[in-house]
Amino acid sequence: MKNSILLMFTITLLLSSCDTNTPERNIGFVTGDNSELQWHLGTQEAIDVVTSVDALWKNQDYEGMREFFADSVKVLRPNGTYTNSFDSFIESLSDGSNVTWSYDYAFSVDLDPEVGGEHVQAGFSVTYPGTNDSDERIDYQHESYYIVDGKIITLNQYYIRNVQQD
């Protein structure tokens, strides 16, 4: 009898500790048409898209990058140029063979997980080699990707020029 009471108590305790109604973790706020929504943590899969693109880009494998971009990808470059297709984006890239960078961070957030599409934010330290006219320079670049079903729909690139103070 004692054992069955102890067993029932243990089962009740275990079942009551399993809270299946845990609220979703949401953060931040949005104004305007989407003001009823909040940001949610994104997924590793969206970050993996950016990581794969970075590896291909470092190797200048632009054709390999194609599978990760929508054909009509919209890209805003740090110099203010805008492209609206994967091919025009690739054409806008300079040779850049002497430029190096490190992939410093990435995180993903999602405004509405039921709809799909994630916003991946990534940061890079970009090193430009010195020339006869200039010293080596390091800029910090931030990139904002919108990814749907493993494809980059938009890419906005921004940089902060690292100005040396004398």
N, C-alpha and C positions, 0 to 999 in steps of 0.2 A: 504494500500500500504506500509506504514511504517513498519507494522508488518511483512509482507511477506519479505521485504528486510532484516529486522532484523533476521527473521527466517533463510533465506538463508545464511546470513553472519555467524550465529551461527553454522549451519550445516557444512559450509565450514571450519570454524575454528576447529570444532571437528574432521572432517575427516582429515584435514592436520596435526593435532597433533597426530594422530594414526600412528606411524611409524612402518609398518610391516616389514621393511627391517633392523631391528636392528641387527648389527653384533653379531655373537656368541662370547661369552667371552672366549678367549683362552689365555693361559699363557705359559711362558717358551719356551724351545726349545728342539730339539732332533737332534742328529747327525747320520750319517751313512745312512742305507737304508730307514729310516723313517724321513729324514731331512725335508721333506715337511710338516710334521705334527706338531701340537702343542698340549700341554696338555689342557684339558678342566676340569671343575669342574665335579665331579662324582655325584652319586645319594645317597640319604639316604638309599635306599634299600640295596645297597652293604654294607654300614656301619651297617645296621641292622643284616646282616648275621654275622659279626664279634661280634656284641653285643650279639646275641643269642648264639654263640659258647662260648663266655666268660662265660655267665651264666651257661651253661651246664658243662663247664670245671671246674668251681668253685665247682660244686656239684659232680664232678667226674662221670658225666653221659656220659660216652664215647659212649655208644650205641646211645644215643640221638643226639650226635654230628655227627654221621655218615651221616645223611641226608644232612648236609651242606658241605660235602667233596666229591670230585670226588673219585672214588675207586682207581684211579691211582695218587692221590695227591702226589706231590713232596714236601718234607719238609726238610729244612736245619735248624737243631737245634743250639742253641747258643754254644753248646760244640763242634760243627763241625760235628756231625753225620748227615747222610743223609738217608732218607727213601723215598721209591717210591710207597707206597700204604697206604691206611688209616689204615689197620690192623698193618702194621709194624710201623707206626707212633705211634699208641696207645701202642704197645708193648715197644716202646722206652721210654715211660714216666715212671719216677720213681714214687713211691707211693706219695711222696710229700705232705702227709696229714698235715704236720706241716708248709708248705710253704703257705704264704698268699700273695695277691697282690691287687692293686687297678688299675682299668682301667682308665687311665688318659686322653687320647685323641684319636680321630680317625678322619680321613678325607679321602676323595676319589677323585681320579683324573682318567681321561679317556684319552687315547691317540687318539682314533678314535671312537667317539660315534656312527658312522654308522656301525661299525663292531661288537661292543659289547665287554664286558670284562672291568673290572675296577680294578684299583690298590688302595687298601685300606691300609693306613698307620695307625698303632695304637701304643700307648705307655702305658707302665705299670711300676709301682713301685712294686718290688718283695721283700718281707721280708723273710729272712731265719732265723729261730730261733737260738739262741745261743746253743752251746753244751759244754761239758766239755773241749773241745779243742779250742773253738772259741766263739767270741762274736756274738750277733745278727748282721746281715748284711743286708743292703738294696741295691739291684742292680736295675738299670733302664734298661728295656727291650724294644726294638723297634721291631715290627713285620710288615712285608710287605706281604700282601695277594694279589693274583691275583684271581679275582672272575668272573665267567662267568655263566650267567643264575642261579644265586643263589647258585652256587657250588664253593668251594675253589679248585682251580687248583694247585696253589703253595702257600707255606707259608715259608718265610725266617725269622728266629728269630735271633736277635742280642742283646747282652747285654753290658752294660757299668758297670763294677764293680765299686762300690762306695768305693774308697780307702780313709780311714781316715788318715789325716796328723797329726803327733804329733807336 
